[in-house]
């Protein structure tokens, strides 16, 4: 297969004026978000800790989903997704920045994980057997290991892809393909244990062996939604005419729909198995979320994370219509936040939902930094892999 170096129909980079406007807006959003975080932490430190963790998990699951998309495309040697893979590389490249965003989580660790970080945990008969794993020192070491794995993988795939833009060296694609099987295993294990550490351990008396898969499912949904929005925007601006068309948009829409159904399957499986076993140490999680204001959120999650998007995205027309797919994508990004809020905040607001500006601050800080990062990458990087050996295959998706 010959290498396509460029296409007269596609624009490889944003214009300087477009790039400047994008980075300015994203930088302003990040600055506002950071200032709100500082204010939130000063007003109510414990409330802010949980709000920030929710926002942190929202951006981290997007970044991890981007890494998953990149690795899977190389593992399967997919050709249709060359353009979308570049935007997924931008998301994956955010993972090293995530280590900086993790610092407030570490600083606020005793506010978040006081059940097992406090000295009294040694007197709890249930926690006593878990303290070998759940202890502050090992917790922070594991976090560094996770970020080390993610950073290494993100830099490897992103770096090789960027180098190929310059050299056109096909062997770089082969190197990425060879690492992909190992990368999938490392990703699966690290993401699963990070979900256990950062979210499930908020209530150390409860556990679910399927929890890592649940977090992954939500991550995949959110990432496909973000890729759909970025693809639609690039197409609307007239930057993509061959490398990404309605056919590619349709494929991303199908992935969004498919992972929405997958999330529902995992969520129901987790609930059904715990309900059927009826063990007190497991059922407390759902009992807590079925009473008071949290009961309404639980029902809303079932409706908003499955029923509504299923009805909206089921048809072929919705996936091929930019406005409808964009609405569905924005909605799923919102529902992903609701999902994480439902997982995390009941550990603080035990008697019902008390959403406030501090929750918004905890979200806007990490989200603003992610927006700034994506703006930087869109301004400085090529919008698609210019010399990927499968670029011709991408073109043929629309003209077989």
TAMO-V493703 format. One record per helix or strand. SS is the DSSP state (H for helix, E for strand). FROM is the first residue (numbers start at 0). TO is the last residue. Records with the same first field share a line. If there is no record, write none. Layout:
SS = FROM-TO, FROM-TO
This chain:
H = 15-42, 44-74, 81-92, 94-106, 108-111, 113-116, 118-122, 124-127, 135-166, 170-197, 199-202, 210-235, 245-276, 279-287, 292-312, 315-319, 321-346, 356-379, 390-397
